[in-house]
Amino acid sequence: MDGPSPPADLNVRLTSDNLSIRSALGEVIAALKARRVDPDALGSVEIVLAEALNNVAEHAYAMRGDGLIEINGHVMPGQLQFDIVDEGAPMPMGDAPEGCAANLDVPLGDMPEGGFGWFLIRQMTEDLTYLRSNGRNHLSLTLAVI
């Protein structure tokens, strides 16, 4: 996140409850369709944003449904960038978790509950940065678009 971002192509403000997150995802996808973003990229965008927003709701806001979240999206040649900003608790250790791949060779009951979302986000993005500034979390996600 070097310097100011260009003006957002799309801006969505929401609260951290499940219904608002679902609605915001639909709004982002509709806006990207209107901008003729490659339809093959939309599924990845939805997965990445859903995982990131659900993490904000669950961890930054501890499932309080009234936390404010802002999504700024930038459509650029060959890539999509999303900046997610919230005022919740900071990320542990000051950085986004690495996550881990699911070990599918164990019984279902022995699988750990969490950590896969961050693995997915990192696998599906070209770049990911996190910054805590002035009491706000700034998560920047860049996805390649072919």
N, C-alpha and C positions, 0 to 999 in steps of 0.2 A: 504494500500500500504506500507507494512512493508518491507524495504530493496529492493534490486533490483529484478526485475522480471526475470524469466528464459528467455532464448532466445526464441523469438517468433517463433511459428510454421508457422505463416503467417504474412506478413507485406504488407500493402497496403497504398500507398500515393496518395492523391487526392486533388483536389481543391474543393471549397465549392459551385460549381454550380450544378444544378439539374442533368444534364447529367452525370457528374463525380460521383455524389453520387449513381445514379442508376447503373452505370458501376461497381463501387467499391462493391456494394452489390452483384452483380452477381459474381464478382471475389471471394469474401469471401465464398459465398455459394458453388461455384465450388470447391474451395480449401477444404472445409469441406467435400464435397461429396467424393473427392479424398482420404481423410483421413478416409473414411468410418464412418463418424459421423452418428448417428442414424437419419434417414430421418425424423422422427417425430419431432426432435428438430429444424430442419432447418427453419420451418415457424416461430417459436418463435424468432430465431436468426435474421431472416430478419426483423421482425416487430420491435424488440428492437433496432437493429442497424439503421434502417431507421428513427425511431423516434429520436434517439440520434443525428444522423448526420444532419437531417433536423433542429433540434434545434441549432446545431452549426452554420449551414448556416444562419438561420433566426436571431438568437440572438447574438451569439459571433461575427459573421462577418456582421451582419445587411444587409444580402442579397447581399453582395459584392461577386461576383462569383470567386474571385481570392485568397481567403483565403486558407491557407494550412492546411490539416488535415492528420493525420497518424493513422492507425488502426493496432494494434498489437494483434494477436490472439494466444491463448495458448489452446491446446487440452490436457486435463488431464482426468484421470479416473473419470467418473461420473460428469464432469463439463467442461464447456467452459468459458474461461475468455477473455475479450476484453478490451484493453486499447485504448482509443481514446484521442489523443493529438492535441491541436490546439493552435494558438497564438492570438485568438480573445479576445473579452471583457470577463472579469470574470463573473461567475455566480452571480446573485443578492444575497446579504447577505452572500456570500462566501460558498454557499452550493447548491446542486441540489434541485430544488423544489420538494415538496411532490406530487403535482398534486391532482386532485380530480376526483372521479367517476362521470360519466355523469348522470344527473338527467333526466331520460327519461319520467318523468311524467309531463313535461311542453311542451307547443307548440314549434315546431321547431324554430320559430323565437325568442323565449325567451331563448334559450340555449346559454350559454357563448361560445365564439369562441375558447378559449384555455384552457390549463391545463390538458387535458385528456391524452396527450402523456406521460407526466411524471408519471401519475397514471398507465398507461399501462406498462411502463418500470419497475416501482417498483413492480408491480404485477407479472411480468414475469421473474424477476431476483431473484437470491438467495442472492446476495450481490451487493451493489452499493456504491462506494466511489468517492468523488470529492476532488481534491487538486489543488490549484493554486500555482505554483512554477516557479520562474525565468521567469515570464511573459507568462507562458503557462498553459493552462487548461489540467488537467489529469482526465479523467473520466474512472473508472474501473467498468466493469459490469461482473458479474458471473452468468451463467445460468446452471441449473442442467440438466444433460443428463442421462436418464434412460437406 
